[in-house]
Each structure stands twice: as C-alpha cells, then as structure tokens.
Amino acid sequence: MPPATPKVSGKLFGLFCLASYLLSLSYGSTFLLSLLISSRGGNEHDAGSVISAAMLSTFVAVLVSGHLSDWLGAARSIALFGLLLVAASLGFALTPGFGHLLLVFGLLLGLGWGVFYTLGPIIVASLVTPAQRAKYFALLSGSMMTGIGSGPLLGRAASALGLPVTSAFYLAALASLIGVLLFWQLGTRLKSTLAPTAAKISWQATTQVLSSRALLPIIMVGLGGCVFGGLSSFQTSYAAARSLDYSLFFLGFMSAAISSRMLIAGYVVKRDPLRASCLLSGLMLGSIALFTFGVHSGFSYLLAALMLGVGYGLTYSVINGLAANEAPAGTTSQALLLFSLSYFIGVFGFPLLAGKIIVEHGMSTLLLTVLIVALANWLITLGRLFWRRFSLNAAQAS
C-alpha cells in the first residue's frame, strides 16, 4: 500500500502561500513590460518578444525540475531558482533601451518562474489527499494570483506617486528575495512532511499521460494561458487605446480570481468537474466577448475583468484537479509537469504572436483572435459533456 498522505499544518501551508505570493510579484511585474518598453521607444512586438523568450527557458525548467526536486528537495529548488526571478526583475529595471539584453532577462524569468510554478503544485499534491487537491490547488493559485495581480498595481501606485515604472520592478525584486529566503527555510520542514513522489519526467510517463483523459485539461490550460497571457501582457495598450485606467483590469481580475478561489472554490470543486469547467469556461468566453465588443466605460471594463477573474480563476483550479486525478496511477507528478508546460506555452508563447498582431493589424484583431481561442476552450468542455452522456446512454442501452 502507498504511504498515507500526511495531514498538512495550517501554519506551514500559510507560510508556503505567503512565500508563493512574494515570488509571484516578479512575474506580475512583467505585465508592465509593454509600458516600460514603449517609454523607451519600443512597441508591443518588442515586449512580446521579451515575454516569449521565457517560453524557451520554461521547457528547460520543466525538464529539470523533477531532477532538482529529487536532488535538493522541491522547496530548496524553488528557492535557488527564485534568485533568477530577482535577477530578472532587476535586469528589466536597469537595462537601458529595449535591446537584446532584455531577452536574456526574459530567459532568466522563464527558468525561475518555470521551476516555481511546476514544483509548487507537486508540493501541494504530496501534502494532501487526492480529495483535497482541488481545494489546496485553489488556495495556492489564489496566493500566486494575488502576487501576479499586485505586480501591475505597484506600477500604477508608482505612477500616482510620480515615480518611474521601474520602481515596480525594484519592489518586485525585493519581494522575491524575501520569498526565496522563506522557501529556503521551508525546505527542512517540508522535507519531513512530504510524502515520497517521483517527479522526474520520462517519455514513458509522458506517453501514458497524453494517452489518458488528462490530455484534455492539459490542452485547456494551454488555451487558457493564451487568453490570460494575451490580455494581461498588453492590457496597458488596450486601456490606453480606450482612455481607461489599466489598474481597473488588474484590480477587478485579481479581486474576482482571489475571492472566488478563496470563498467558493471549495463548493465548486465538490460539484461535477465537467459541468463546472463548461460553465466557467463559458463565463470566460463571455468576458472576452465583452472586452471585444462591449467595453466603452470604466464600469464595463471592470465588469469584463471581474467575469474573467471568476471564469479563468476557477476554471484553472478545476482543470488542475482533473489533470492530477485523471492521470494514470503513478503519473500524477508527471501530469502536473505537463500541465505546467502547456500553461507556459500559452502564457509565454502567445504574447509573441499577440504583439505582432497588435503592431501589424491592431488591437481589435488581437481581441478577435483571443475570442476564437476562448471559444475553442469552451467547445472542449462541451464536447466532454456530450461524449459522457453518449457513453452513458450507450452503456445503458447495452
């Protein structure tokens, strides 16, 4: 019999979430890159190139994270690579212009964020029972989303105080450094708490996972990452084109994502996950339609952000649990690695295309593209529901 999963300490998990919040500020600050690079004479395509450089290094991060975890422990691995997040934030602030050196810091961002984002859920999966995973994934992702949303708000606060936008990157670097120290301290405590797990990825495990039902939530998180990355990375440009305050988007999105994950995620994850993912991805689709056709004021802008926060925020928690629980026995960690990899392809890869679309065809074309991606995401959930009903009817008929 496999070893029983230890009961997680509330204080320990709270410290884990705090450290996750602090590290997430560094990634959140990248949503200000479009604004920063534009102030230096660049455009959205330049910003998209820097963000997408992180996609290349996240592949490396996903491949080595399991080996790092087995060697140093998951928390210590996060701490070590968290230093790269500190370096990336400082690099974005200190590098003059918008030249190739920024691409180097984009690569560092991808390595640091990739290891953290991949090993974080694996730590959670090892700390709690399968029945608790969706709830604790929601708490972890809520903490991370708070940090991600706080990054752009630091930039808005700096602007209100008459400080340069680089101030937000300096603060993100400081917060990430504190997060690194916390994760290093957590290393010893988590090592004695974590249940044994095989985190290394292999071709055999990859084939097993991608041949199972876990493939569909893995595809969905990639499509969701395209939506989130495409909108968030260029929200400063979207808001400027409509004479709106971009902080409304991040305030609305962050507050909705966090409150829904903290307050109602426990209820949602107890429902039918296929129905829940269909409803929530439909809400996300509706928010993109509103961004595309219906935002004409601060109120409608905030409403669209709130809808996206609830739809995207809760969908992510539901499909994260599906990826873990629908994976073949013994491949949960590998499924979560592939889940993270798919997310990175969307959230870091899509901004390169998005920036090119904005420069060559305009923001409206990008919004239509994101709308098509969100529609494809929703159709997957709808297809799963129809297939399940068809299978049940066929089984009853036989």
VMD Tcl script that draws the C-alpha trace (Angstrom):
set ca {
  {0.00 0.00 0.00}
  {1.22 3.54 -0.74}
  {2.15 5.63 2.29}
  {-0.61 7.73 3.78}
  {-0.50 11.39 2.85}
  {0.40 13.42 5.93}
  {-2.06 15.99 7.22}
  {-0.83 19.46 6.28}
  {-0.29 22.05 9.01}
  {-2.33 25.21 8.52}
  {0.57 27.38 9.70}
  {3.01 25.60 7.39}
  {0.72 25.90 4.39}
  {0.07 29.57 5.21}
  {3.81 30.28 5.15}
  {4.07 28.37 1.88}
  {1.32 30.56 0.37}
  {2.98 33.76 1.63}
  {6.29 32.78 0.03}
  {4.42 31.93 -3.19}
  {2.75 35.36 -3.18}
  {6.08 37.15 -2.83}
  {7.73 35.21 -5.65}
  {4.72 35.81 -7.91}
  {5.22 39.58 -7.79}
  {8.19 39.20 -10.12}
  {6.06 37.59 -12.83}
  {3.23 40.08 -12.27}
  {5.60 42.96 -12.92}
  {6.19 41.66 -16.47}
  {2.71 42.91 -17.39}
  {4.30 46.36 -17.18}
  {6.93 45.49 -19.80}
  {4.79 46.83 -22.63}
  {4.52 50.15 -20.80}
  {8.23 50.15 -19.89}
  {9.44 49.29 -23.39}
  {7.06 51.78 -25.01}
  {8.52 54.51 -22.79}
  {11.95 53.59 -24.18}
  {10.87 53.78 -27.83}
  {9.81 50.18 -28.41}
  {6.41 48.68 -29.25}
  {4.17 45.74 -28.34}
  {6.07 43.38 -30.64}
  {9.29 44.13 -28.74}
  {7.54 43.49 -25.43}
  {6.04 40.24 -26.76}
  {9.48 39.05 -27.82}
  {10.89 39.58 -24.33}
  {7.97 37.81 -22.66}
  {8.08 34.92 -25.13}
  {11.79 34.39 -24.53}
  {10.66 32.94 -21.22}
  {8.82 30.16 -23.06}
  {12.11 28.65 -24.25}
  {13.63 28.52 -20.79}
  {10.47 27.13 -19.20}
  {10.92 23.98 -21.30}
  {14.29 23.52 -19.62}
  {12.77 24.33 -16.23}
  {10.05 21.70 -16.61}
  {12.52 19.05 -17.76}
  {14.99 19.63 -14.92}
  {12.58 20.49 -12.11}
  {11.90 16.86 -11.24}
  {15.61 16.05 -11.06}
  {16.20 19.19 -8.98}
  {13.40 18.20 -6.63}
  {14.89 14.74 -6.10}
  {18.34 16.24 -5.54}
  {17.69 19.36 -3.43}
  {14.06 18.99 -2.43}
  {11.22 20.91 -4.06}
  {11.28 23.94 -1.71}
  {15.06 24.38 -1.89}
  {14.91 24.09 -5.69}
  {12.29 26.85 -5.79}
  {14.48 29.00 -3.54}
  {17.56 28.52 -5.70}
  {15.81 29.33 -8.97}
  {13.84 32.09 -7.29}
  {17.08 34.05 -7.31}
  {16.70 34.17 -11.09}
  {13.36 35.93 -10.63}
  {15.14 38.54 -8.51}
  {17.79 38.95 -11.21}
  {15.16 39.21 -13.98}
  {13.22 41.95 -12.18}
  {16.40 43.94 -11.55}
  {17.51 43.39 -15.12}
  {14.26 44.74 -16.58}
  {14.61 47.86 -14.43}
  {18.31 48.52 -15.01}
  {18.71 47.68 -18.71}
  {18.57 50.83 -20.86}
  {16.56 50.83 -24.09}
  {14.85 47.68 -25.35}
  {17.71 45.71 -26.87}
  {18.65 42.04 -26.85}
  {19.85 42.12 -23.24}
  {16.20 42.17 -22.16}
  {15.78 38.80 -23.89}
  {18.42 37.36 -21.54}
  {16.42 38.52 -18.54}
  {13.31 37.05 -20.17}
  {15.11 33.71 -20.26}
  {16.03 34.04 -16.57}
  {12.41 34.83 -15.77}
  {11.30 31.66 -17.54}
  {13.76 29.47 -15.66}
  {12.83 30.88 -12.26}
  {9.10 31.00 -12.80}
  {9.08 27.60 -14.54}
  {10.68 25.77 -11.62}
  {8.49 27.55 -9.07}
  {5.24 27.10 -10.99}
  {5.96 23.44 -11.72}
  {7.12 22.32 -8.29}
  {4.57 24.33 -6.28}
  {1.57 22.13 -7.22}
  {3.70 18.98 -6.82}
  {4.42 20.03 -3.22}
  {0.68 20.53 -2.67}
  {-0.19 17.18 -4.28}
  {2.25 15.48 -1.91}
  {0.97 17.29 1.18}
  {-2.73 16.49 0.84}
  {-5.01 13.64 -0.13}
  {-6.42 13.40 -3.69}
  {-9.82 14.54 -2.42}
  {-8.24 17.73 -1.02}
  {-6.13 18.59 -4.05}
  {-8.56 20.87 -5.86}
  {-9.17 22.89 -2.67}
  {-5.48 23.33 -1.85}
  {-4.60 23.96 -5.50}
  {-7.15 26.79 -5.34}
  {-5.50 28.23 -2.21}
  {-2.04 28.06 -3.78}
  {-3.17 29.54 -7.10}
  {-5.09 32.24 -5.20}
  {-1.89 33.25 -3.43}
  {0.01 33.26 -6.69}
  {-2.71 35.24 -8.46}
  {-2.59 37.83 -5.69}
  {1.11 38.30 -6.34}
  {0.66 38.35 -10.11}
  {-2.08 40.97 -9.86}
  {-0.14 43.04 -7.35}
  {2.77 43.48 -9.76}
  {0.97 45.82 -12.21}
  {-0.70 47.63 -9.31}
  {2.75 48.51 -7.98}
  {3.37 50.21 -11.29}
  {0.12 52.15 -11.05}
  {0.95 53.20 -7.49}
  {4.41 54.33 -8.59}
  {2.85 56.40 -11.35}
  {0.41 58.00 -8.90}
  {3.35 58.94 -6.65}
  {5.31 60.41 -9.53}
  {7.86 57.58 -9.52}
  {9.15 55.83 -12.66}
  {7.62 52.48 -13.66}
  {10.98 50.84 -12.90}
  {10.13 51.28 -9.20}
  {7.66 48.40 -9.51}
  {10.42 46.10 -10.77}
  {12.71 47.04 -7.88}
  {9.94 46.30 -5.36}
  {9.17 43.00 -7.10}
  {12.85 42.05 -6.84}
  {12.88 42.80 -3.12}
  {9.67 40.83 -2.51}
  {11.00 37.87 -4.50}
  {14.21 37.89 -2.46}
  {12.16 37.61 0.75}
  {10.19 34.78 -0.88}
  {13.47 33.00 -1.70}
  {14.54 33.16 1.94}
  {11.19 31.81 3.11}
  {11.31 28.89 0.69}
  {14.84 28.06 1.81}
  {13.64 27.91 5.41}
  {10.62 25.84 4.38}
  {12.92 23.29 2.77}
  {13.71 21.44 6.00}
  {10.14 21.50 7.32}
  {8.60 20.35 4.06}
  {11.19 17.61 3.62}
  {9.96 15.91 6.78}
  {6.31 16.40 5.78}
  {6.21 15.47 2.10}
  {5.13 12.02 1.04}
  {7.55 10.30 -1.36}
  {6.92 11.17 -5.01}
  {8.62 10.54 -8.33}
  {8.80 13.94 -10.01}
  {11.11 13.06 -12.90}
  {9.51 13.18 -16.32}
  {10.15 10.44 -18.89}
  {8.94 9.51 -22.37}
  {7.05 6.54 -20.95}
  {5.23 8.65 -18.36}
  {4.57 11.38 -20.93}
  {3.03 8.85 -23.32}
  {0.88 7.42 -20.55}
  {-0.43 10.83 -19.51}
  {-1.06 12.08 -23.05}
  {-2.90 8.84 -23.88}
  {-5.28 9.34 -20.96}
  {-8.16 11.72 -20.28}
  {-5.65 14.04 -18.58}
  {-4.71 15.23 -22.08}
  {-7.84 17.39 -22.34}
  {-7.29 19.54 -19.22}
  {-3.65 19.85 -20.31}
  {-4.79 21.28 -23.66}
  {-7.33 23.51 -21.92}
  {-4.76 25.10 -19.62}
  {-2.62 25.96 -22.64}
  {-5.56 27.67 -24.34}
  {-6.44 29.45 -21.10}
  {-2.82 30.58 -20.83}
  {-3.10 32.13 -24.32}
  {-6.18 34.08 -23.20}
  {-4.60 35.24 -19.94}
  {-1.18 35.99 -21.42}
  {-2.58 37.78 -24.45}
  {-4.88 40.04 -22.46}
  {-2.69 40.73 -19.44}
  {0.59 41.37 -21.25}
  {-0.93 44.14 -23.37}
  {-3.59 45.47 -21.05}
  {-1.74 48.78 -20.73}
  {-2.07 49.21 -24.52}
  {-5.73 48.14 -24.50}
  {-6.59 50.59 -21.75}
  {-4.66 53.45 -23.34}
  {-6.48 52.97 -26.65}
  {-9.81 53.38 -24.83}
  {-8.70 56.12 -22.43}
  {-9.16 53.78 -19.45}
  {-7.08 53.09 -16.35}
  {-5.37 49.70 -16.68}
  {-5.36 49.30 -12.90}
  {-9.14 48.68 -13.12}
  {-8.45 45.50 -15.06}
  {-5.91 44.14 -12.62}
  {-7.95 45.18 -9.58}
  {-11.09 43.59 -10.97}
  {-9.40 40.46 -12.25}
  {-7.32 39.91 -9.14}
  {-10.14 40.54 -6.66}
  {-12.53 38.26 -8.54}
  {-9.97 35.48 -9.04}
  {-8.83 35.56 -5.43}
  {-12.24 35.91 -3.79}
  {-13.77 33.18 -5.95}
  {-10.89 30.82 -5.26}
  {-10.93 31.51 -1.54}
  {-14.69 31.71 -0.96}
  {-16.45 29.44 -3.44}
  {-13.73 27.17 -4.84}
  {-14.43 24.70 -2.02}
  {-18.03 24.47 -3.20}
  {-17.21 24.37 -6.91}
  {-14.65 21.57 -6.65}
  {-17.25 19.35 -4.98}
  {-19.53 19.67 -8.00}
  {-19.28 17.72 -11.24}
  {-15.93 18.94 -12.62}
  {-17.01 18.61 -16.27}
  {-20.14 20.70 -15.75}
  {-18.18 23.21 -13.67}
  {-15.44 23.60 -16.27}
  {-18.05 24.05 -19.02}
  {-19.91 26.75 -17.10}
  {-16.76 28.58 -16.03}
  {-15.04 28.48 -19.42}
  {-18.31 29.77 -20.87}
  {-18.12 32.69 -18.44}
  {-14.54 33.31 -19.55}
  {-15.71 33.30 -23.19}
  {-18.39 35.83 -22.29}
  {-15.80 38.10 -20.70}
  {-13.65 38.05 -23.85}
  {-16.73 38.90 -25.94}
  {-17.34 41.86 -23.62}
  {-13.72 43.01 -23.92}
  {-14.03 42.74 -27.71}
  {-17.40 44.38 -28.31}
  {-18.80 45.88 -25.12}
  {-16.18 47.86 -23.18}
  {-16.99 51.57 -23.51}
  {-16.62 52.81 -19.94}
  {-14.85 52.14 -16.68}
  {-17.84 50.15 -15.41}
  {-18.00 47.77 -18.39}
  {-14.19 47.45 -18.27}
  {-14.32 46.45 -14.61}
  {-17.24 44.07 -15.25}
  {-15.33 42.29 -18.02}
  {-12.31 41.94 -15.73}
  {-14.47 40.54 -12.91}
  {-16.03 37.97 -15.25}
  {-12.61 36.93 -16.50}
  {-11.30 36.64 -12.94}
  {-14.10 34.29 -11.88}
  {-14.18 32.28 -15.11}
  {-10.45 31.87 -15.61}
  {-9.61 31.68 -11.93}
  {-11.99 28.86 -11.07}
  {-11.60 27.00 -14.37}
  {-7.88 26.74 -13.70}
  {-8.48 25.20 -10.27}
  {-10.98 22.68 -11.64}
  {-8.85 21.51 -14.58}
  {-5.73 21.39 -12.41}
  {-7.54 18.84 -10.24}
  {-8.76 16.99 -13.35}
  {-5.22 16.73 -14.73}
  {-3.98 15.25 -11.45}
  {-6.89 12.89 -10.88}
  {-7.41 11.70 -14.48}
  {-3.75 10.79 -14.96}
  {-2.87 7.07 -14.86}
  {-1.82 5.67 -11.49}
  {1.70 6.66 -10.54}
  {1.93 9.55 -13.04}
  {0.32 12.38 -11.07}
  {3.54 14.38 -10.77}
  {4.30 13.92 -14.47}
  {0.79 15.03 -15.39}
  {1.27 18.20 -13.34}
  {4.61 18.83 -15.08}
  {2.93 18.56 -18.48}
  {0.06 20.71 -17.23}
  {2.55 23.43 -16.28}
  {4.40 23.07 -19.59}
  {1.17 23.54 -21.56}
  {0.35 26.62 -19.49}
  {3.79 28.10 -20.16}
  {3.45 27.58 -23.91}
  {0.24 29.59 -23.83}
  {1.08 32.31 -21.32}
  {4.64 32.96 -22.58}
  {4.41 31.86 -26.21}
  {1.21 33.61 -27.23}
  {2.38 37.18 -26.37}
  {4.91 36.99 -29.22}
  {2.06 36.41 -31.68}
  {-0.16 38.87 -29.84}
  {2.41 41.68 -30.03}
  {2.92 41.06 -33.75}
  {-0.85 41.12 -34.33}
  {-1.22 44.44 -32.47}
  {1.59 46.13 -34.42}
  {0.52 44.84 -37.85}
  {-3.27 44.59 -37.57}
  {-4.37 46.43 -34.43}
  {-5.82 45.60 -31.03}
  {-9.25 44.66 -32.40}
  {-7.74 41.79 -34.41}
  {-5.96 40.51 -31.33}
  {-9.22 40.53 -29.39}
  {-10.95 38.52 -32.11}
  {-8.07 36.03 -32.06}
  {-8.31 35.67 -28.28}
  {-12.09 35.23 -28.63}
  {-11.55 32.30 -31.03}
  {-9.09 30.69 -28.59}
  {-11.59 31.07 -25.71}
  {-14.33 29.56 -27.91}
  {-12.14 26.52 -28.67}
  {-11.51 26.12 -24.94}
  {-15.24 26.15 -24.18}
  {-16.04 23.70 -27.01}
  {-13.69 21.13 -25.45}
  {-15.71 21.17 -22.23}
  {-18.96 20.99 -24.17}
  {-17.64 18.05 -26.17}
  {-16.67 16.18 -23.00}
  {-20.15 16.58 -21.58}
  {-21.80 15.32 -24.78}
  {-19.38 12.40 -25.01}
  {-20.06 11.38 -21.41}
  {-23.82 11.48 -21.98}
  {-23.44 9.47 -25.18}
  {-21.28 6.88 -23.39}
  {-23.75 6.55 -20.51}
  {-26.68 6.13 -22.90}
  {-24.76 3.54 -24.91}
  {-23.86 1.63 -21.75}
  {-27.47 1.64 -20.55}
  {-28.73 0.51 -23.94}
  {-26.35 -2.45 -23.96}
}
mol new
graphics top color blue
foreach p $ca { graphics top sphere $p radius 0.5 }
foreach p [lrange $ca 0 end-1] q [lrange $ca 1 end] { graphics top cylinder $p $q radius 0.2 }
display resetview
